[in-house]
Amino acid sequence: TTKLHGCYRLYAGKTYGRLFWLLVAISTGVVFVIVLAELTKQYKAGNVRTQ
């Protein structure tokens, strides 16, 4: 079974730990949005090469 010990430890953790993981989560989200925007731009450009 899966447990949520990690979530509780993050909630009950120290401020610096919380800030670190918040920064990691926000950074990951920003990178995801940037990559998604770039892929969408390339897709809409229609520059698809086939052999």
PALUM-408576 format. One record per atom (N, C-alpha, C, O): x, y, z negated; atom name; residue in one letter. Coordinates in nm, 4 decimals. Atoms other than C-alpha are relative to their C-alpha. Last residue first. Example, Ala and Ser with C-alpha at 12.3 -4.5 7.8 and 13.67 -1.06 7.14 Angstrom:
% PALUM-408576
east, north, up, site, code
-0.0820, -0.1190, 0.0060, N, s
1.3670, -0.1060, -0.7140, CA, s
-0.0770, 0.1090, -0.0730, C, s
-0.0261, 0.2198, -0.0899, O, s
0.0890, -0.1190, 0.0000, N, a
1.2300, -0.4500, -0.7800, CA, a
0.0900, 0.1200, 0.0000, C, a
0.1936, 0.1181, -0.0665, O, a
% end
This chain:
% PALUM-408576
east, north, up, site, code
-0.0983, 0.0589, -0.0926, N, q
1.1960, 1.0770, 4.4920, CA, q
-0.0653, -0.0445, 0.1281, C, q
0.0022, -0.0961, 0.2171, O, q
0.0149, 0.1450, -0.0099, N, t
0.9686, 1.3131, 4.3100, CA, t
0.1001, -0.0518, 0.1004, C, t
0.1492, 0.0222, 0.1857, O, t
-0.0744, 0.0664, -0.1074, N, r
1.0338, 1.6640, 4.1880, CA, r
-0.0261, -0.1498, -0.0049, C, r
-0.0244, -0.2118, -0.1112, O, r
-0.0207, 0.1412, 0.0305, N, v
0.7757, 1.8528, 3.9859, CA, v
0.0696, -0.0638, 0.1186, C, v
0.0190, -0.0591, 0.2307, O, v
-0.1277, 0.0407, -0.0577, N, n
0.7992, 2.2290, 4.0012, CA, n
0.0330, -0.1443, -0.0391, C, n
0.1257, -0.1704, -0.1158, O, n
0.0185, 0.0966, -0.1071, N, g
0.4306, 2.2903, 3.9375, CA, g
0.1279, -0.0448, 0.0664, C, g
0.1230, -0.1027, 0.1750, O, g
-0.0806, -0.0489, -0.1121, N, a
0.4897, 2.6071, 3.7371, CA, a
-0.0102, -0.0952, 0.1186, C, a
0.0099, -0.0539, 0.2329, O, a
0.0807, -0.0916, -0.0810, N, k
0.1998, 2.5012, 3.5143, CA, k
0.0769, 0.0552, 0.1187, C, k
0.0163, 0.0961, 0.2177, O, k
0.1078, 0.0753, -0.0628, N, y
0.3954, 2.2012, 3.3874, CA, y
-0.0828, 0.0893, 0.0919, C, y
-0.1168, 0.0495, 0.2033, O, y
-0.0574, 0.0808, -0.1078, N, q
0.7098, 2.4049, 3.3232, CA, q
-0.1081, -0.0777, 0.0738, C, q
-0.1019, -0.0915, 0.1959, O, q
-0.0435, -0.0925, -0.1053, N, k
0.5136, 2.6633, 3.1240, CA, k
0.0572, -0.0772, 0.1187, C, k
0.0272, -0.0454, 0.2338, O, k
0.1206, -0.0471, -0.0679, N, t
0.3368, 2.3905, 2.9267, CA, t
0.0358, 0.0935, 0.1147, C, t
-0.0243, 0.0869, 0.2220, O, t
0.0505, 0.1103, -0.0821, N, l
0.6697, 2.2267, 2.8447, CA, l
-0.1252, 0.0409, 0.0772, C, l
-0.1417, 0.0032, 0.1932, O, l
-0.0925, 0.0197, -0.1122, N, e
0.8135, 2.5583, 2.7283, CA, e
-0.0479, -0.1117, 0.0924, C, e
-0.0433, -0.0980, 0.2146, O, e
0.0177, -0.1120, -0.0929, N, a
0.5071, 2.6359, 2.5144, CA, a
0.0898, -0.0157, 0.1223, C, a
0.0466, 0.0104, 0.2345, O, a
0.1282, 0.0178, -0.0674, N, l
0.5164, 2.2892, 2.3555, CA, l
-0.0249, 0.1115, 0.1015, C, l
-0.0741, 0.0853, 0.2112, O, l
-0.0162, 0.1089, -0.0969, N, v
0.8871, 2.3251, 2.2790, CA, v
-0.1295, -0.0215, 0.0775, C, v
-0.1262, -0.0410, 0.1990, O, v
-0.0898, -0.0462, -0.1062, N, i
0.8334, 2.6646, 2.1153, CA, i
0.0152, -0.1065, 0.1080, C, i
0.0068, -0.0763, 0.2270, O, i
0.0741, -0.0960, -0.0829, N, v
0.5296, 2.5433, 1.9184, CA, v
0.0861, 0.0490, 0.1158, C, v
0.0366, 0.0632, 0.2276, O, v
0.1032, 0.0721, -0.0741, N, f
0.7173, 2.2371, 1.7901, CA, f
-0.0752, 0.0936, 0.0937, C, f
-0.0980, 0.0595, 0.2098, O, f
-0.0688, 0.0711, -0.1086, N, v
1.0203, 2.4476, 1.6931, CA, v
-0.1014, -0.0755, 0.0853, C, v
-0.0900, -0.0764, 0.2079, O, v
-0.0429, -0.1008, -0.0978, N, v
0.7946, 2.6799, 1.4928, CA, v
0.0686, -0.0665, 0.1189, C, v
0.0413, -0.0320, 0.2338, O, v
0.1171, -0.0483, -0.0727, N, g
0.6233, 2.3882, 1.3188, CA, g
0.0361, 0.1007, 0.1071, C, g
-0.0191, 0.0971, 0.2171, O, g
0.0427, 0.1085, -0.0884, N, t
0.9558, 2.2296, 1.2252, CA, t
-0.1208, 0.0425, 0.0831, C, t
-0.1273, 0.0137, 0.2026, O, t
-0.0968, 0.0067, -0.1102, N, s
1.0799, 2.5601, 1.0868, CA, s
-0.0392, -0.1072, 0.1004, C, s
-0.0311, -0.0860, 0.2214, O, s
0.0266, -0.1144, -0.0880, N, i
0.7626, 2.6000, 0.8797, CA, i
0.0937, -0.0021, 0.1202, C, i
0.0512, 0.0243, 0.2327, O, i
0.1284, 0.0213, -0.0674, N, a
0.7972, 2.2489, 0.7348, CA, a
-0.0314, 0.1135, 0.0975, C, a
-0.0767, 0.0881, 0.2092, O, a
-0.0157, 0.1100, -0.0958, N, v
1.1680, 2.2901, 0.6576, CA, v
-0.1296, -0.0200, 0.0790, C, v
-0.1263, -0.0351, 0.2011, O, v
-0.0807, -0.0514, -0.1105, N, l
1.1088, 2.6306, 0.4948, CA, l
0.0193, -0.1068, 0.1078, C, l
0.0123, -0.0764, 0.2269, O, l
0.0876, -0.0909, -0.0733, N, l
0.8298, 2.4834, 0.2831, CA, l
0.0724, 0.0582, 0.1205, C, l
0.0152, 0.0686, 0.2290, O, l
0.0872, 0.0821, -0.0835, N, w
1.0602, 2.1972, 0.1918, CA, w
-0.1009, 0.0842, 0.0760, C, w
-0.1404, 0.0483, 0.1870, O, w
-0.0777, 0.0695, -0.1017, N, f
1.3296, 2.4387, 0.0725, CA, f
-0.0912, -0.0798, 0.0924, C, f
-0.0795, -0.0694, 0.2145, O, f
-0.0341, -0.0973, -0.1045, N, l
1.0827, 2.6641, -0.1064, CA, l
0.0780, -0.0651, 0.1128, C, l
0.0565, -0.0341, 0.2300, O, l
0.1213, -0.0315, -0.0760, N, r
0.9402, 2.3693, -0.2954, CA, r
0.0292, 0.0960, 0.1138, C, r
-0.0191, 0.0782, 0.2256, O, r
0.0346, 0.1171, -0.0804, N, g
1.2829, 2.2503, -0.3973, CA, g
-0.1222, 0.0242, 0.0856, C, g
-0.1264, -0.0135, 0.2027, O, g
-0.0946, 0.0049, -0.1114, N, y
1.3813, 2.5982, -0.5103, CA, y
-0.0272, -0.1193, 0.0906, C, y
-0.0148, -0.1088, 0.2126, O, y
0.0314, -0.1013, -0.1006, N, t
1.0641, 2.6322, -0.7173, CA, t
0.0933, -0.0079, 0.1199, C, t
0.0487, 0.0051, 0.2339, O, t
-0.0482, -0.1344, 0.0306, N, k
1.1147, 2.3107, -0.9077, CA, k
-0.0259, 0.0934, 0.1179, C, k
-0.0512, 0.0495, 0.2302, O, k
-0.1426, -0.0295, -0.0064, N, g
0.9041, 2.0059, -0.8456, CA, g
0.0339, 0.1439, -0.0342, C, g
-0.0531, 0.2265, -0.0616, O, g
-0.0497, -0.0186, 0.1365, N, a
0.5536, 1.9200, -0.9640, CA, a
0.1463, 0.0432, -0.0032, C, a
0.2022, 0.0641, -0.1108, O, a
0.0881, -0.0915, 0.0731, N, y
0.3942, 1.9690, -0.6218, CA, y
0.0559, 0.0330, -0.1385, C, y
0.0500, 0.1477, -0.1828, O, y
-0.0161, -0.1315, -0.0616, N, l
0.6892, 1.8101, -0.4399, CA, l
-0.0833, 0.1043, -0.0740, C, l
-0.0370, 0.2156, -0.0990, O, l
-0.1326, -0.0486, 0.0397, N, r
0.6907, 1.5193, -0.6839, CA, r
0.0278, 0.1371, 0.0604, C, r
0.0900, 0.2218, -0.0037, O, r
0.0057, -0.0444, 0.1392, N, y
0.3163, 1.4807, -0.6376, CA, y
0.1339, 0.0564, -0.0447, C, y
0.1390, 0.1587, -0.1129, O, y
0.0803, -0.1228, 0.0045, N, c
0.3501, 1.4726, -0.2588, CA, c
-0.0083, 0.0533, -0.1424, C, c
0.0031, 0.1739, -0.1644, O, c
-0.0775, -0.1102, -0.0565, N, g
0.6342, 1.2215, -0.2783, CA, g
-0.0745, 0.1319, -0.0062, C, g
-0.0160, 0.2355, -0.0378, O, g
-0.0949, -0.0477, 0.0999, N, h
0.4428, 0.9914, -0.5130, CA, h
0.0783, 0.1203, 0.0511, C, h
0.1061, 0.2129, -0.0251, O, h
-0.0271, -0.1411, -0.0242, N, l
0.1555, 0.9662, -0.2660, CA, l
0.0957, 0.0570, -0.1031, C, l
0.0821, 0.1727, -0.1427, O, l
0.0219, -0.0849, 0.1178, N, k
0.1418, 0.5880, -0.2494, CA, k
0.0367, 0.1440, 0.0355, C, k
0.1099, 0.1682, 0.1315, O, k
-0.0711, -0.1272, -0.0051, N, t
0.1006, 0.3595, 0.0486, CA, t
-0.0365, 0.0831, -0.1225, C, t
-0.1528, 0.0907, -0.1621, O, t
0.0827, -0.1186, 0.0000, N, t
0.0000, 0.0000, 0.0000, CA, t
0.0875, 0.1255, 0.0000, C, t
0.2042, 0.1223, -0.0390, O, t
% end
